[in-house]
Amino acid sequence: MLHNITHVRGFTCWGSHMGIKSKRRDLALIFSETPASAAAVFTQNIVCAEPIKLSREHIKGGIAQAFVINSGNANACTGVEGWKGAVKMAETTAKELKIPKESVIVASTGIIGEPFPTDKVLKGIKESVKKLSNREMAGSLTANAILTTDTFAKEGFTSFKVDGIDINMGGIAKGSGMIHPNMGTMLGFIVCDISISPKLLDEALREAVDKSFNMITVDGDTSTNDMVAIMCNGLAGNEKIDEKDANYDLFLSNLESLCTHLAKLIISDGEGSTKLVEYRVKGAANSLDARQVVRTISNSNLVKTAIFGSDPNWGRIIAAAGRSGVNFDPEKINLFMGVDINKMTQVLKEGQPIADIRGKLKKTMQSSTIIILVDLCEGEFEAVGWGSDFSYEYVRINAEYTT
Amino acid sequence: MLHNITHVRGFTCWGSHMGIKSKRRDLALIFSETPASAAAVFTQNIVCAEPIKLSREHIKGGIAQAFVINSGNANACTGVEGWKGAVKMAETTAKELKIPKESVIVASTGIIGEPFPTDKVLKGIKESVKKLSNREMAGSLTANAILTTDTFAKEGFTSFKVDGIDINMGGIAKGSGMIHPNMGTMLGFIVCDISISPKLLDEALREAVDKSFNMITVDGDTSTNDMVAIMCNGLAGNEKIDEKDANYDLFLSNLESLCTHLAKLIISDGEGSTKLVEYRVKGAANSLDARQVVRTISNSNLVKTAIFGSDPNWGRIIAAAGRSGVNFDPEKINLFMGVDINKMTQVLKEGQPIADIRGKLKKTMQSSTIIILVDLCEGEFEAVGWGSDFSYEYVRINAEYTT
């Protein structure tokens, strides 16, 4: 049995077709019966969509009861009319659900700069409210309704015990292009029945997103619409988590796992992606350096085309590390490539190339999952991230997107 | 008649086939009969090739007499043997030409991490020294011998008068992938018969490169081997330029023109490139901001694939500007697109989209040269840069490079 967001106490949802997209569902609604602690992170792009501006305001109180998301139109660079549309999305959802409008978190994804079809969206909201359900299928419809160029819906579920009480956590995500998150990311919506204070929830979400969604890249373009949001309605009945104790750590660890699961699904469905690559950097002088090297390598077009072509052109990996802005000694660096972290092939040892490994590397490169490990030998810090390769299909998808 | 580097007094050159590449010429030599004022800029990638390390030392004296360049092997990540190879390149060139080894500037381009074929290179040097010539054809052979995935040789020539004396300046360049220069750039070699002090030559070269080679991008990957070098042997007989007077300005302006010409040739030959795009940013709060926005937009995969697909998806341009790290008010921004700078179509006015321009934009996007102009309305500074689009062919070239 698939577990999804419908297996979390007190949450209902629906995904309907309102007609921005020709056939696929394009409006998603997730509702908590009771007011929930809530947190969200948003894109750092200073050109941000209207729903981002509105949701930034609404999340400030730390309480939410509904996520409403349309796909097919990003409501970005849409001017005054776009802003009015986002406000009406929240107002209509609030009115239909009989909750305060500040409890509605709004998100959009799709093409930038097209007029926002407010009327269609409002109609979709009214229809979805009537159909809200906790049947498993409703969760899948919801996950489908937030997609754009994605080829499959991304769902996740986990459960764990806090003081003997079962806690359920489910999430959905979308995103297969314009993926190079910075703080917030594409779209991710998580619901949980744990009881936790809004302040700690906010901290936990930021930490989990930083190690998951923020460590993936498809094409290096940070979207105007990135958002990850979470609601925790407390219906599990645990004693409220309001300090960083063992229960908080347990929650954080489960949240990070769920976010990583969703993030890796996004990469697997990256536009034109044929391979999933895990990038590991260790021996960095600090955590920021480790992350920066991971992100520069994973975002290199030359690295990604080599991976697509199963070409063991490892010099491109080192060249990308060298232009990352991070200071290290090229004469100390070790580089490994492989499919299994316990059986990696060493390519560079203290900056010197290892002879006669081309055949072995060629075989590694043909795998659909590849691990690349760079040891900077400058300190004790490490980071891990995930990326896709770069195929003809990526070009096709993005050359034809609006036309 | 084509004018090239052979039309500069006192310079001879040759390009020979030494066998790193299967058929094409792969060793280039440019020689000045007399010691010349010289300057060079190099890649900022901290993983840099062995010839870069050596040439950085040799240029310190401000005097050079020979450029020697091999293609087909980058001599980067090649360890101790690679360093010895670079040193031998300089020593052999110096010995054959009877000049100090410090007067030899060495460069390499090609695949990273393959053992450096020192013996072949030395053989090629000896052969080239014997054939040095000032026949026009020799200039073209030289320009051809530095190419890798380039599809045509890049040559330029200009002449101007200083105090009534004819000054000749010629240059060659290469580079069609791993093009996102940072300070130095791909390979560019310029020779001139003007008399100028090494100190002023260095300043002029840095300024000219910053406005030309450093403002182009093909794929966002800064190479380990980038270099632009110049020799001025003074054989024109003008009074030596040793202050920033009108003659210096004239020299600088011609140098900048030649560098821009070569840089645009590189973009036209960018891997898989089908279009040349000029990116203009004005109204920036400072010069750095203007350059940063140009470079972020021109390097966006989503912008480049849209241009390849003739897709007027202008939201991607604004989204890229927004993630550039430069602070501006999205509500003030103006965006224009067109083919002729005097007949641009306005797309965004003070952050608001202009209605009904899609048909016009669609036509613009089908042109082989496109201008994109962003007015940030934050200040008085501007920048201009050039980029290619992003095609299936880019992916093919880079997926198959070493295999």
Interface residues (C-beta under 8 A of the other chain):
Chain A: Q44 N45 I46 V47 C48 A74 A76 C77 T78 G79 V80 I111 I112 G113 P115 G177 M178 N182 D219 G220 D221 T222 S223 T224 S300 N301 L302 T305 A306 F308 G309 S310 D311 P312 N313 W314 G315 R316 I318 A319 A320 A321 G322 R323 N327 F328 P330 L348 G351 Q352 P353 K362 F390 S391 Y392 Y394 V395 R396 N398 A399 E400 Y401 T402 T403
Chain B: Q44 N45 I46 V47 C48 A74 A76 C77 T78 G79 V80 I111 I112 G113 P115 G177 M178 N182 D219 G220 D221 T222 S223 T224 S300 N301 L302 T305 A306 F308 G309 S310 D311 P312 N313 W314 G315 R316 I318 A319 A320 A321 G322 R323 N327 F328 P330 L348 G351 Q352 P353 K362 F390 S391 Y392 Y394 V395 R396 N398 A399 E400 Y401 T402 T403
